[in-house]
Amino acid sequence: MSALHLRSVARRVRSARRHRKVSGRRVIESPAEFAEACGPEARLVERPAPMPNAIPRPPGRLGPLHPMFESLLEPWPLRDLCAGVFPGARLETGHGIVVAPDGSILGPSDWEPELLGRSGVLERQPRSARRVAGAHALIVTEFGAYFHWLTEALPRIAVLRLLGLDEVGLVVSRRLPRSHRESLERLGVDRWLAYEDGLTPDVLVWPRPVAHTGRPARWACVWLREQVLGSPAPEPGARVYITRRDAASRRVVNESDVVALLRRHGFDVVQPERLAFTEQAELFARAAVVVAPHGSANTNTLFASRTTLVEFFEPGYVTGCYYALSQALGNPYWYLVGEREGAADIRVPLDRLEQVLDHALAAWT
């Protein structure tokens, strides 16, 4: 067990202890012990992860490493596949914390150790059960954005299928955008139930999240790519710029100049939100280099077997989720912090962009 995982568990236990004095509700960290609390018919199904993550390497950049990326240089724990079959267990809070018939809480069913206390589940009275016939598996994530859907929710379907537990209904987020629905249909899922607080199937199947949120598992991304696009993956060669011109934030204010520069290097301009889910996947699968301001469309780089992502940030908001995705897949990643314009838009310095492109394109020439 890695030091990072041990620290995560310790934080969760400390948080649970603080709140247990108020609520008296028992928090169980071990899925095996939680199964015991659900009765003699409960069980765990486990197997090793299909493949390891790639070894992290520092992101490409022109200056000193931004502090946001420092914590991502350490390899994150690779979890084995695990699913619990818990008769009579129910789901509580907004994102599906698992509660045994006796009121015990499965600690790892919250995505972040420190969020268990903030969820309110430790102080609240148990919700009235909404009974649902049959067996249903939870794939709800704590966060509903496209990145979390592809790297955290859909991989739980992979866990079910690889463990032979896929003959169950699914419990999904209450509101599913078009891309989410299309991805389920692409995976052959035609039966799902909208989540609500207190949902209690006859049998709750809990596929454990395949990784810590924001730390994707390579095997799960490869599985999703193969399910959506088949195998082998298309050979990458295209150069793509993702525009956010219609977004509310993180727009590139000097985009006409940026696009002119990129077109000289053979880039096409794309708005992924105008494409169907499968069209997005196919577009990115053919991309050798993707240049984009930070945004959810960058998640689609997981559909490319080999691509370089160049990501723009404004100084007030630098985050490492797409660097983490690139690292899990073993793909090159570059970032460029521009100037902030207005509330949260970006002015990209063209001279620095030219330098980054020289490096990013060198691997493909």
Rosetta blueprint (number, residue, H / E / L):
1 M L
2 S L
3 A H
4 L H
5 H H
6 L H
7 R H
8 S H
9 V H
10 A H
11 R H
12 R H
13 V H
14 R H
15 S H
16 A H
17 R H
18 R H
19 H H
20 R H
21 K H
22 V H
23 S H
24 G L
25 R L
26 R L
27 V E
28 I E
29 E L
30 S L
31 P H
32 A H
33 E H
34 F H
35 A H
36 E H
37 A H
38 C L
39 G L
40 P L
41 E L
42 A L
43 R E
44 L E
45 V E
46 E E
47 R E
48 P L
49 A L
50 P L
51 M L
52 P L
53 N L
54 A L
55 I L
56 P L
57 R L
58 P L
59 P L
60 G E
61 R L
62 L L
63 G L
64 P L
65 L L
66 H L
67 P H
68 M H
69 F H
70 E H
71 S H
72 L H
73 L H
74 E L
75 P L
76 W L
77 P L
78 L L
79 R L
80 D L
81 L E
82 C E
83 A E
84 G E
85 V E
86 F E
87 P E
88 G L
89 A L
90 R E
91 L E
92 E E
93 T L
94 G L
95 H L
96 G L
97 I E
98 V E
99 V E
100 A L
101 P L
102 D L
103 G L
104 S L
105 I E
106 L E
107 G H
108 P H
109 S H
110 D L
111 W L
112 E L
113 P L
114 E L
115 L H
116 L H
117 G H
118 R H
119 S L
120 G L
121 V L
122 L L
123 E L
124 R L
125 Q L
126 P L
127 R L
128 S L
129 A L
130 R E
131 R E
132 V E
133 A E
134 G E
135 A E
136 H E
137 A E
138 L E
139 I L
140 V L
141 T L
142 E L
143 F L
144 G L
145 A L
146 Y H
147 F H
148 H H
149 W H
150 L H
151 T H
152 E H
153 A H
154 L H
155 P H
156 R H
157 I H
158 A H
159 V H
160 L H
161 R H
162 L H
163 L L
164 G L
165 L L
166 D L
167 E L
168 V L
169 G E
170 L E
171 V E
172 V E
173 S L
174 R L
175 R L
176 L L
177 P L
178 R H
179 S H
180 H H
181 R H
182 E H
183 S H
184 L H
185 E H
186 R H
187 L L
188 G L
189 V L
190 D L
191 R L
192 W E
193 L E
194 A E
195 Y L
196 E L
197 D L
198 G L
199 L E
200 T E
201 P E
202 D E
203 V E
204 L E
205 V E
206 W E
207 P E
208 R L
209 P L
210 V L
211 A L
212 H L
213 T L
214 G L
215 R L
216 P L
217 A L
218 R H
219 W H
220 A H
221 C H
222 V H
223 W H
224 L H
225 R H
226 E H
227 Q H
228 V H
229 L H
230 G L
231 S L
232 P L
233 A L
234 P L
235 E L
236 P L
237 G L
238 A E
239 R E
240 V E
241 Y E
242 I E
243 T L
244 R L
245 R L
246 D L
247 A L
248 A L
249 S L
250 R L
251 R L
252 V E
253 V L
254 N L
255 E H
256 S H
257 D H
258 V H
259 V H
260 A H
261 L H
262 L H
263 R H
264 R H
265 H L
266 G L
267 F L
268 D E
269 V E
270 V E
271 Q L
272 P H
273 E H
274 R H
275 L L
276 A L
277 F H
278 T H
279 E H
280 Q H
281 A H
282 E H
283 L H
284 F H
285 A H
286 R L
287 A E
288 A E
289 V E
290 V E
291 V E
292 A E
293 P E
294 H L
295 G L
296 S H
297 A H
298 N H
299 T H
300 N H
301 T H
302 L H
303 F H
304 A L
305 S L
306 R L
307 T L
308 T E
309 L E
310 V E
311 E E
312 F E
313 F E
314 E E
315 P L
316 G L
317 Y E
318 V L
319 T L
320 G L
321 C H
322 Y H
323 Y H
324 A H
325 L H
326 S H
327 Q H
328 A H
329 L H
330 G L
331 N L
332 P L
333 Y E
334 W E
335 Y E
336 L E
337 V E
338 G L
339 E E
340 R E
341 E E
342 G L
343 A L
344 A L
345 D E
346 I E
347 R E
348 V L
349 P L
350 L H
351 D H
352 R H
353 L H
354 E H
355 Q H
356 V H
357 L H
358 D H
359 H H
360 A H
361 L H
362 A H
363 A L
364 W L
365 T L
